[in-house]
């Protein structure tokens, strides 16, 4: 769900969003969230292992980790950044120092634990006001405890779409 929310939010804030997906059947869904274009995961992964590639993106928000981060870094424009918050595809990143030294690319992690309370509150305030996404519940599938195992397997196999909310009171 992080990727879906990111597409919707960045589009709302006026950014041109190019969504990357391994699910071609979800192109219409991503376009409805605000993506101006959709590219396939394999298209980006084909460049993994290159020290430098044609700079195509000002920034990238990665929600999976692993090889995708490794493939995106060489494609970032000068002074751009890759922000990563996921690790379902792996915890290791293989990258040359060239994009960092020659282009000034930044690799940014997301701290949702140690961030000061005031900063968390500031983000929550924005999410409730100017960043509000009224259709967010449309992206969310509610599930009960009995559905959790099957849903996790679906997500881990790359078949998850949108957000999932576990209702502990629901069997």
C-alpha positions in Angstrom: 0.0 0.0 0.0 2.9 2.4 0.5 3.5 2.6 -3.3 -0.1 3.2 -4.0 -0.4 5.9 -1.5 2.9 7.5 -2.7 1.6 7.6 -6.3 -1.6 9.3 -5.2 0.1 11.7 -2.9 2.9 12.7 -5.2 0.5 13.2 -8.0 -1.7 15.4 -5.8 1.3 17.5 -4.9 1.9 18.2 -8.6 4.8 15.8 -9.4 4.9 13.8 -12.6 4.7 10.2 -11.3 6.1 7.3 -13.3 4.9 4.1 -11.5 7.0 1.0 -11.7 5.1 -2.3 -11.4 5.6 -6.0 -11.9 1.9 -6.3 -12.6 0.9 -5.1 -16.1 -2.8 -5.7 -15.3 -2.6 -3.0 -12.6 -1.8 -0.2 -15.1 -5.3 1.3 -15.1 -5.3 1.2 -11.3 -2.0 3.1 -11.1 -3.2 5.6 -13.7 -6.3 6.2 -11.7 -4.1 7.1 -8.7 -2.3 9.7 -10.7 0.6 8.0 -12.5 1.3 9.6 -15.9 3.1 6.5 -17.1 3.8 2.9 -16.0 7.0 1.0 -16.6 7.6 -2.7 -16.0 9.8 -3.9 -13.2 11.9 -6.0 -15.7 12.7 -2.8 -17.7 14.4 -1.3 -14.7 16.0 -4.5 -13.4 17.6 -5.1 -16.8 20.1 -2.3 -15.9 21.1 -3.9 -12.6 24.8 -4.2 -12.4 25.6 -1.1 -14.5 27.8 1.4 -12.7 26.1 4.2 -14.6 23.1 4.4 -16.8 21.2 7.1 -18.7 19.8 9.4 -16.0 16.0 9.1 -16.4 14.5 10.0 -13.0 14.9 12.9 -10.7 14.0 10.7 -7.7 12.7 7.3 -6.9 10.6 6.0 -4.0 11.3 2.3 -3.5 9.0 0.1 -1.4 10.6 -3.3 -2.1 14.4 -3.1 -1.5 17.0 -5.4 -3.0 17.8 -5.5 -6.7 15.4 -2.8 -7.6 17.3 -0.2 -5.5 20.5 -1.4 -7.1 19.0 -0.9 -10.6 17.5 2.5 -9.8 20.5 4.2 -8.4 22.5 4.4 -11.7 19.4 5.9 -13.4 19.0 8.9 -11.1 19.6 12.4 -12.5 22.3 14.7 -10.9 21.5 15.8 -7.4 18.5 13.3 -7.3 17.7 10.8 -4.6 16.4 7.3 -4.0 14.3 6.9 -0.9 13.8 3.3 0.3 11.4 2.0 2.9 10.9 -1.7 2.0 12.8 -4.9 2.1 10.4 -7.6 0.9 12.7 -8.1 -2.2 15.9 -8.2 -0.2 18.0 -6.3 2.3 21.2 -5.9 0.2 22.0 -3.2 -2.3 24.8 -3.6 -4.8 25.9 -0.2 -6.2 28.9 1.6 -7.7 30.0 4.8 -6.0 29.9 6.5 -9.4 26.3 7.8 -9.1 27.0 9.1 -5.7 30.3 10.8 -6.6 29.7 11.9 -10.2 26.1 12.8 -10.0 25.6 13.6 -6.3 22.8 11.0 -5.9 21.5 10.5 -2.4 20.2 7.2 -0.9 17.7 8.0 1.8 16.3 5.7 4.4 13.0 6.3 6.2 13.0 6.5 10.0 9.6 5.8 11.4 10.8 4.9 14.9 13.4 7.3 16.2 11.9 10.4 14.5 11.1 13.1 17.1 7.5 13.3 18.2 7.1 16.8 16.9 8.2 15.7 13.4 5.7 12.8 13.5 3.0 15.2 14.5 3.8 17.6 11.7 3.5 14.7 9.1 0.3 13.6 10.6 -1.1 17.1 10.5 -0.2 17.4 6.8 -1.8 14.0 6.1 -5.0 15.2 7.7 -5.0 18.5 5.9 -3.2 19.4 2.6 -2.0 15.9 2.0 -5.3 14.2 2.7 -6.3 11.5 0.2 -10.1 11.2 0.4 -10.1 8.0 -1.7 -7.6 6.2 0.6 -10.2 3.8 2.0 -10.9 2.8 -1.6 -7.3 1.5 -1.7 -7.8 -0.5 1.5 -9.0 -4.1 1.8 -10.2 -5.1 5.3 -9.5 -8.6 6.4 -10.0 -10.8 9.4 -7.5 -13.0 11.3 -8.4 -16.1 9.3 -7.5 -14.3 6.0 -4.1 -13.1 7.2 -2.0 -16.1 6.2 -3.4 -16.2 2.6 -3.1 -12.5 2.3 0.6 -12.5 3.5 1.4 -15.2 1.0 -0.3 -13.2 -1.8 1.8 -10.1 -0.8 5.1 -12.0 -0.6 4.5 -13.6 -4.0 4.1 -10.1 -5.5 0.3 -10.3 -6.0 -0.7 -7.7 -3.4 -2.5 -4.6 -4.6 -3.3 -1.5 -2.5 -3.4 -1.5 1.3 -4.6 -4.2 3.8 -6.0 -3.5 7.2 -6.3 -6.3 9.7 -9.3 -6.1 11.9 -8.4 -8.1 15.1 -12.1 -8.3 16.1 -13.0 -10.1 12.8 -12.4 -13.8 12.5 
